[in-house]
Amino acid sequence: MQSPMTFDMCRVLTQLTRQLLEAGEHATETHVLAEGRVYRVALTLEPVPIEQLPDVIQRYR
């Protein structure tokens, strides 16, 4: 299982998601420098089907 993300990371990703959707985009890719290395970062937005919402909510409890 993945490590839980911090509240700050979730908040920043929410802001990025809003900006992408407002721009009509559902994916982006960039490069970032962190800890002396260059990383490729890719983000794809995929809507969660309504029937999967209970599972998603349970994951955050």
N, C-alpha and C positions, 0 to 999 in steps of 0.2 A: 504494500500500500504506500502511496505517496505521502511525504511529510506534509502536515498542514501548513498552509501559507499564513503569513502574518496578516493582521488586519490592514496594515499599511500597504502591503503588496496587493491585497484584494482591492483596496480603494484606488490605487494607481491603475490597476487593470480595468476597473470599472470606468474610470475617466477615459482611458484609452479607447475602450469599447464604445463609449458614447461618442467620442470624436470620430471614430471610424464610421459608425452608423450615420452620423450627421453628414459625413462626406460621401455617403453612399457606397462605402467600401465594406467588404466582409473578410478581407485578409490583408496582411502587410508583412514585409520582410525588411530587416535592416541589419546593421552590424554595430556592435558596441564594444568598448574597451573596458575591461574590468580585471583587476588583479594582474595587470601586465600582459593580458592576452586579449585577442580579438575574438569575439563570439558572434555567430550568426543567430539572429533571433527571428523566428517566424511565428505569426499569430494568425489563426483562422477562427472565425466566428461561426459556430454551428448552433442554430436554435435547438433547444431541447423540446422534444415532443411532449405534449401535455400529459400523456399517460406515463411518462418517465419522471415527472416532477416529484412524486412522493419519494422515489429513490434518491433523487438529488437532494431533497430537503433532509432526508434521513442521514445522508453522508455528513452533513454539517452539525449534527447533534452530538 
